[in-house]
Each structure stands twice: as C-alpha cells, then as structure tokens.
Amino acid sequence: MAAKDGAKQKQLLHLVFGGELTDLDKVEFSDLAALDIVGVYPNYARAYDAWKDAAQRTVDDAHMRYFIVHLHRLLDPAETGKSGGERP
C-alpha cells in the first residue's frame, strides 16, 4: 500500500474475527468451530472497516461480538507502541 507521498507504508497485519459469546460479561465463545474469521488486513484502517461491517451485520444479536487482533504486535513484540498513531 503506498502512502500519499509515494513511500511504501510498513505492513501491520490485523486479524478480524467474531463469534457468539457465552456471556455478555466475558470473552468466551460458545462454539469455537463456528467463529467467523473475517480476514487479515495490512493496516488498522482496513481492519476497522471490515470489523465495522461485520459488527453492523450482527447488530441485532447481543451475544455476537467481533474483534480486531493486532497480529503485528504478536509477530514482533519489540515494535509494540511504535505503530505511528494507531489505536490500541
């Protein structure tokens, strides 16, 4: 993905997934085999758009939740906090 000035931006992988929770107060899924893996995205902005779309499709189901996982932080823990203004 190219930046506005033509420089290539660093790839920061993000995973978007969701599923039905067993309880609204816990992050515990009722069926791991039924998780909805939305996809892996090269930056937070694209992951957020995918998360928002998936969450809006299931807005009527209070137990359905979608999450964004910062895979780049898991792959390179030394880079945590150095992502250039990205949301936590």
Buried (B, 14 or more C-beta within 10 A) or exposed (E): EEEEEEEEEBEBBBBBBBBBBEEEEEEEBEEEEEEBEBEBBBBBEBBBEBBEEBBEEBEEEEEBBBBBBBBBBEEEEEEEEEBEEBEE
